[in-house]
Amino acid sequence: MAIADVAEVQPELEHLRPQVRFSLLRALARRKLAMLAIIYLAIFYLCGIFAPLIAPYDPRAQELTLEARSAGPSADHWFGRDALGRDVFSRVIYSARTTILFTVVVILTGGIFLGLGLGLLAGYKGGWVDTLIMRIGEILAGLPTLILMLAITASFRTQINDAAFSLADNTWLSVDEARTFIKFFIIVGATVPFAWVGSSRIVRSQVLSIREQTYVVAAEAMGASTWRILFRHILPGVLPIFIVGLSAGMASLAGAEVALSYLGLGIDEPASSFGNLLNQVQSPYTFSQYPHLLLAPAIPVILFFYAWNLLGDALVDILEPRANQAR
């Protein structure tokens, strides 16, 4: 095919992309489990985003009376109250917001900025650039991720209070809010270095095949810049499998925040996180006497993990049918 012919075909392909998107939506709509997962995730994200409007009570408000402490579910408090008399339903809603903020920040920085960007660069440039990026990724992939994340977050614990007081003095944040803000970005900083490796490998493998396509070679011959080739010609072909990789990794990213908070190295009291809610009810006595304190945070977060895994499987079946046939 001549270069001029390729140049004529490319605009036609642009008109086909909306049709591909609609066909993807129709394929998802035919899968009941995938649609249930999407509906649950939509509810979860809406609750987290609009937590101040949905939560009926202040999640930090305490009522230290015998009747309120660890009270069971009721018409006024759907999920009951915790040991300090706080409304558990409100704390679960705000915990959803913590999970959403964490996953969004890590996806934007580690998944898209680093994972997608480095994968495109490594696959297209090749040579020493590819070798350097992939070797760093292999080193990080071979390390015990959770242990290193624990070590990173634990090493900053002693500086958190000093930094929180300094931040509160120079901003509008209270000391508790400043402490939560700093802890949040510590666990983000501990997660991002490990979050880009898998997505960059997926993107690189796709770029290696796409860069040999005729339209990419034609764009290079016409003098298109590297950035134009990457984002105009290669990125659209990489996005489907990249989206599948992101959806498959969302549960593990959220699980990292929950695990760190559960172990006391993430978001601490009085801020709300699924990890610290579960940490409060880890004793067998608490579970046997007040099971609502465990079930209220455990069920939503488990369904969150399960929904993302279901959606990821559905996207793999739709976008990568050959992988499904191989199974």
C-alpha positions as CSV (number, residue, x, y, z in Angstrom):
1,M,0.0,0.0,0.0
2,A,1.3,3.4,-0.9
3,I,1.8,6.2,1.6
4,A,-0.8,8.3,0.0
5,D,-3.3,5.4,0.2
6,V,-2.6,5.0,4.0
7,A,-3.1,8.7,4.5
8,E,-6.5,8.4,2.9
9,V,-7.5,5.4,5.0
10,Q,-6.6,6.9,8.4
11,P,-9.5,9.5,8.4
12,E,-11.9,6.7,7.6
13,L,-10.7,4.7,10.6
14,E,-11.4,7.7,12.8
15,H,-15.1,7.4,11.9
16,L,-15.1,3.7,12.8
17,R,-13.9,4.3,16.4
18,P,-17.3,5.5,17.8
19,Q,-18.8,2.3,16.3
20,V,-16.2,0.2,18.1
21,R,-17.1,2.0,21.4
22,F,-20.9,1.3,20.9
23,S,-20.2,-2.3,20.0
24,L,-18.3,-2.7,23.3
25,L,-21.2,-1.2,25.2
26,R,-23.6,-3.5,23.5
27,A,-21.4,-6.5,24.3
28,L,-21.2,-5.5,27.9
29,A,-25.0,-5.0,28.1
30,R,-25.5,-8.6,27.0
31,R,-23.5,-9.9,30.0
32,K,-25.7,-9.8,33.1
33,L,-22.9,-10.3,35.6
34,A,-20.9,-7.5,34.0
35,M,-23.9,-5.2,34.1
36,L,-24.4,-6.0,37.8
37,A,-20.8,-5.2,38.4
38,I,-21.1,-1.9,36.6
39,I,-24.2,-0.9,38.5
40,Y,-22.6,-1.8,41.9
41,L,-19.4,0.1,41.0
42,A,-21.5,3.1,39.9
43,I,-23.3,3.1,43.2
44,F,-20.1,2.7,45.1
45,Y,-18.4,5.6,43.3
46,L,-21.4,7.8,43.6
47,C,-21.6,7.2,47.4
48,G,-17.9,8.0,47.7
49,I,-18.0,11.1,45.6
50,F,-21.1,12.5,47.3
51,A,-20.3,11.2,50.8
52,P,-21.0,14.5,52.5
53,L,-24.5,14.6,51.0
54,I,-25.3,10.9,51.4
55,A,-23.9,10.2,54.9
56,P,-26.7,11.0,57.5
57,Y,-24.3,11.8,60.3
58,D,-20.8,13.2,60.8
59,P,-18.5,10.1,60.7
60,R,-16.4,11.5,63.5
61,A,-19.3,12.4,65.9
62,Q,-19.1,10.4,69.1
63,E,-21.8,9.5,71.6
64,L,-20.3,7.8,74.6
65,T,-23.4,6.5,76.2
66,L,-24.1,2.8,77.1
67,E,-27.1,2.8,74.7
68,A,-25.1,4.2,71.8
69,R,-21.8,2.3,72.1
70,S,-21.7,-0.7,69.7
71,A,-25.5,-0.5,69.2
72,G,-26.9,-2.7,66.6
73,P,-28.6,-1.7,63.3
74,S,-31.8,0.4,63.7
75,A,-34.0,2.7,61.7
76,D,-31.9,5.7,62.6
77,H,-28.5,3.9,62.2
78,W,-28.8,1.3,59.4
79,F,-25.4,-0.3,60.1
80,G,-25.4,0.3,63.8
81,R,-22.8,2.2,65.8
82,D,-19.2,1.5,66.8
83,A,-17.5,1.4,70.2
84,L,-17.4,5.2,70.3
85,G,-21.0,5.6,69.3
86,R,-20.3,6.8,65.8
87,D,-22.6,5.9,62.9
88,V,-21.1,3.0,61.0
89,F,-23.1,3.6,57.8
90,S,-21.6,7.2,57.6
91,R,-18.1,5.8,58.2
92,V,-18.6,3.2,55.5
93,I,-19.7,5.9,53.0
94,Y,-16.6,8.0,53.8
95,S,-14.4,4.9,53.6
96,A,-15.6,4.4,50.0
97,R,-14.4,8.0,49.3
98,T,-11.0,7.1,50.7
99,T,-10.8,4.1,48.5
100,I,-11.9,6.0,45.4
101,L,-9.4,8.9,46.0
102,F,-6.6,6.4,46.5
103,T,-7.3,4.3,43.4
104,V,-7.8,7.4,41.2
105,V,-4.6,9.1,42.3
106,V,-2.6,5.9,41.9
107,I,-4.1,5.1,38.5
108,L,-3.5,8.6,37.2
109,T,0.2,8.6,38.4
110,G,1.3,5.0,38.3
111,G,-1.1,3.5,35.8
112,I,-1.5,6.2,33.1
113,F,1.4,8.6,33.5
114,L,4.1,6.0,34.2
115,G,2.6,2.7,33.0
116,L,1.1,3.9,29.7
117,G,3.8,6.5,29.1
118,L,6.8,4.3,29.8
119,G,5.2,1.4,27.9
120,L,4.6,3.5,24.8
121,L,8.1,4.9,25.0
122,A,9.8,1.5,25.6
123,G,7.9,-0.3,22.8
124,Y,8.4,2.4,20.2
125,K,11.9,3.5,20.8
126,G,13.4,0.2,21.6
127,G,17.2,-0.1,22.1
128,W,18.7,1.1,25.4
129,V,15.5,3.0,26.3
130,D,13.5,-0.2,26.2
131,T,16.2,-2.2,28.1
132,L,16.5,0.4,30.8
133,I,12.7,0.7,31.4
134,M,12.1,-3.0,31.3
135,R,15.0,-3.9,33.6
136,I,13.8,-1.4,36.2
137,G,10.4,-2.9,35.9
138,E,11.7,-6.5,36.3
139,I,13.7,-5.4,39.5
140,L,10.5,-3.9,41.0
141,A,8.4,-6.8,40.0
142,G,10.8,-9.2,41.7
143,L,10.7,-7.4,45.0
144,P,8.3,-8.4,47.8
145,T,5.8,-5.6,47.2
146,L,3.7,-5.6,50.4
147,I,6.8,-5.9,52.6
148,L,8.5,-2.9,50.9
149,M,5.3,-0.9,51.0
150,L,5.1,-1.6,54.8
151,A,8.8,-0.6,55.2
152,I,8.3,2.7,53.2
153,T,5.2,3.7,55.1
154,A,6.7,2.7,58.5
155,S,9.8,4.7,57.9
156,F,7.9,8.0,57.7
157,R,5.7,7.4,60.8
158,T,7.9,9.4,63.1
159,Q,7.9,12.4,60.9
160,I,4.1,12.5,60.4
161,N,3.2,14.5,63.5
162,D,5.9,17.2,62.9
163,A,4.8,17.5,59.2
164,A,1.1,17.6,60.2
165,F,1.7,20.5,62.7
166,S,3.7,22.4,60.1
167,L,1.1,21.9,57.4
168,A,-1.7,22.9,59.7
169,D,0.1,26.1,60.6
170,N,0.5,27.1,57.0
171,T,-2.8,26.0,55.5
172,W,-6.5,26.0,56.4
173,L,-6.3,22.3,57.5
174,S,-6.7,21.2,61.0
175,V,-4.0,19.0,62.6
176,D,-6.1,15.8,62.1
177,E,-6.9,16.7,58.5
178,A,-3.2,17.5,57.9
179,R,-2.1,14.2,59.4
180,T,-4.6,12.3,57.2
181,F,-3.5,14.2,54.1
182,I,0.2,13.4,54.8
183,K,-0.6,9.7,55.5
184,F,-2.6,9.5,52.3
185,F,0.2,10.7,50.2
186,I,2.7,8.5,52.0
187,I,0.7,5.3,51.0
188,V,0.2,6.7,47.5
189,G,4.0,7.3,47.2
190,A,4.6,3.7,48.5
191,T,2.2,2.2,45.9
192,V,3.0,4.2,42.8
193,P,6.5,2.7,42.2
194,F,5.0,-0.8,41.9
195,A,1.8,0.2,40.1
196,W,3.2,0.9,36.7
197,V,5.1,-2.3,36.0
198,G,2.3,-4.5,34.9
199,S,0.5,-1.9,32.7
200,S,3.8,-0.9,31.0
201,R,4.5,-4.5,30.1
202,I,1.1,-4.9,28.5
203,V,1.4,-1.6,26.6
204,R,5.0,-2.4,25.4
205,S,4.0,-5.8,24.0
206,Q,1.2,-4.2,22.0
207,V,3.4,-1.3,20.7
208,L,6.0,-3.8,19.5
209,S,3.4,-5.3,17.0
210,I,1.6,-2.0,16.2
211,R,4.8,-0.1,15.3
212,E,5.4,-2.5,12.4
213,Q,2.0,-1.7,10.8
214,T,1.9,0.0,7.4
215,Y,0.2,3.2,8.6
216,V,2.8,3.7,11.3
217,V,5.6,3.2,8.9
218,A,3.9,5.6,6.5
219,A,3.6,8.2,9.2
220,E,7.3,7.9,10.0
221,A,8.1,8.3,6.2
222,M,5.9,11.4,6.1
223,G,8.0,13.0,8.8
224,A,5.5,12.8,11.7
225,S,7.0,13.5,15.1
226,T,7.5,10.7,17.7
227,W,4.8,12.2,20.0
228,R,2.3,12.4,17.1
229,I,2.9,8.8,16.1
230,L,2.6,7.6,19.7
231,F,-0.6,9.4,20.6
232,R,-2.3,9.7,17.2
233,H,-1.5,6.3,15.6
234,I,-0.3,3.8,18.3
235,L,-2.3,4.8,21.4
236,P,-5.7,4.0,19.9
237,G,-4.6,0.5,19.2
238,V,-3.2,0.1,22.7
239,L,-6.1,1.5,24.7
240,P,-8.4,-1.6,24.6
241,I,-5.9,-3.9,26.2
242,F,-4.6,-1.2,28.5
243,I,-8.2,-0.6,29.8
244,V,-8.5,-4.4,30.4
245,G,-5.2,-4.3,32.4
246,L,-6.4,-1.3,34.5
247,S,-9.8,-2.9,35.3
248,A,-8.0,-6.1,36.3
249,G,-5.6,-4.2,38.6
250,M,-8.1,-2.0,40.3
251,A,-9.0,-4.5,43.0
252,S,-5.4,-5.1,43.9
253,L,-4.7,-1.3,44.1
254,A,-7.7,-0.8,46.5
255,G,-6.5,-3.9,48.4
256,A,-3.1,-2.3,49.0
257,E,-4.7,0.7,50.8
258,V,-7.1,-1.5,52.8
259,A,-4.2,-3.8,53.8
260,L,-1.9,-0.9,54.9
261,S,-4.7,0.8,56.9
262,Y,-5.6,-2.6,58.5
263,L,-2.0,-3.0,59.6
264,G,-2.0,0.5,61.1
265,L,0.3,2.0,58.5
266,G,-2.2,3.7,56.3
267,I,-5.2,5.9,57.1
268,D,-5.7,6.0,60.8
269,E,-8.5,7.2,63.1
270,P,-10.4,9.4,63.2
271,A,-10.4,9.3,59.4
272,S,-12.5,6.6,57.8
273,S,-11.0,3.7,55.8
274,F,-12.2,0.1,55.2
275,G,-8.8,-1.0,56.6
276,N,-9.1,0.7,60.0
277,L,-12.8,-0.2,60.3
278,L,-11.8,-3.8,59.9
279,N,-8.9,-3.4,62.3
280,Q,-11.3,-2.3,65.1
281,V,-13.2,-5.6,65.0
282,Q,-10.4,-8.1,64.5
283,S,-10.9,-9.9,67.8
284,P,-13.2,-13.0,68.0
285,Y,-15.0,-11.5,70.9
286,T,-16.0,-8.3,69.0
287,F,-17.2,-10.3,66.1
288,S,-19.2,-12.7,68.2
289,Q,-20.9,-9.9,70.2
290,Y,-21.1,-7.2,67.5
291,P,-21.0,-8.9,64.1
292,H,-22.4,-5.8,62.4
293,L,-19.1,-4.0,63.0
294,L,-17.3,-6.5,60.8
295,L,-20.0,-7.2,58.2
296,A,-20.8,-3.5,57.5
297,P,-17.4,-2.6,56.1
298,A,-16.4,-6.1,54.9
299,I,-19.3,-6.8,52.5
300,P,-19.1,-3.5,50.5
301,V,-15.3,-3.7,50.0
302,I,-15.4,-7.4,49.1
303,L,-18.2,-6.7,46.6
304,F,-16.0,-3.9,45.2
305,F,-13.1,-6.3,44.6
306,Y,-15.4,-8.9,43.1
307,A,-17.2,-6.3,40.8
308,W,-13.9,-5.1,39.3
309,N,-12.7,-8.7,38.8
310,L,-16.0,-9.6,37.0
311,L,-15.8,-6.5,34.8
312,G,-12.2,-7.2,34.0
313,D,-13.1,-10.8,33.0
314,A,-15.9,-9.5,30.8
315,L,-13.6,-7.0,29.1
316,V,-11.0,-9.7,28.4
317,D,-13.7,-11.9,26.8
318,I,-14.9,-9.1,24.6
319,L,-11.6,-7.4,23.6
320,E,-9.4,-10.4,23.6
321,P,-11.5,-13.3,22.4
322,R,-8.5,-15.4,21.5
323,A,-7.5,-15.5,25.2
324,N,-11.0,-16.7,26.0
325,Q,-10.8,-19.5,23.4
326,A,-7.4,-20.6,24.8
327,R,-9.0,-21.1,28.2
